[in-house]
Amino acid sequence: MAFRLRMATSSARMARPKLGGKLRQSRIALVVGTRPEAIKLSPVAKALADIGEPPRLYVTGQHPGLELADHGLAGYDATPLHCPGQPDPLLHAELVRGALKRLLPMAPPQLLLVQGDTSSALGGALAARDTCVRLAHVEAGLRSHDPRQPWPEEENRVAIDRLSDLLFAPTDGNASNLWNEKLGGEIFVTGNSGIDALATIAGTLPVKPRRRWLPRRGLRLLVTCHRRENWDEGLDHLAGALTMLAADGVTSDVVLPPNPTVTAAMVRLLGGHRMIRLVAPMSHPAMIEAMRSADLILSDSGGMQEEAPALGIPLLVLREKTERPEGVACGSMELVGTDSGRIVAAVKRLRRDPAALRAMARPAFPFGDGHAAPRIAARCIRFIDAEAATRQSALA
């Protein structure tokens, strides 16, 4: 895919109120609340700093214990919002919105960046609207076209895109979604900054593929499952599938998420199985290494849907629908949902057909070339400078 900048006419907004405060002024601020946001915004923050525009970080607390230093975000001015994650994700969005409405006027940025589809991102977008701060959405235009899958993320990203002045779409398909919705913001195809973060860890892409040796009877699986729509029955069905595969000689490493609800369920369902190993939550670099060591990944993670093709690791997606269809189209991944029979059948089919498994293992880059962040940073500065020139011209 050729990455290029494309744009539509931006919608006008009211002038931002100029209020004083004690916070150091930064022209650009980022909202960070979850590990995926920290991973994908870290390259953007660095690209901004590299051109003399270090951003301020507003840290929401959606993922408790998030360490900025673990994701390359140490050294930036960071303001905690003290909005811990909530069982109700919409309540968390409202908490973030309220906290930012109080803080943004103290040192109003000229542009606020949110990433993805989290409650933190939605709260940041709503606060930007409430305080008349311009808004940019990193990872815009992703659509499953089903508000229930995933919920509330699908509705979050639609709402954020409607509020945004700058829409950074990872792919042409994402940009087409935005064009079809006739949004007022400027649309740019940049690639996904998650691939930039991957390149920082894995080295120059594509990485050199490892020599694969597949045991006669089994595969080595890496498994993650955490999405809200897969709780309860989805986890039960996945555990049943892994148990059936274990009886047939397939080894599984199941990485537990930081979510205690999911972890407790997986320990109850899978603890004590000889062929199934439960693994504590991993850092991002450790997870990348685990992915590269696996023969096949089973996951409902959006980030893994982007990373697995670039690493050349076959992926079975534990969802019925995906907002990242490019990975399916390039042949790197396959949707299997959480039905036990479908999962077992897909794994056994690939075990019987090494050629099909190798075809899925060819490195592919449907989500970016590892240079999204500099494109995003450059466009942000161009937008801010154009706004300043327009204001100056109006005053002349």
Disulfide bonds with the S-S distance in Angstrom:
none
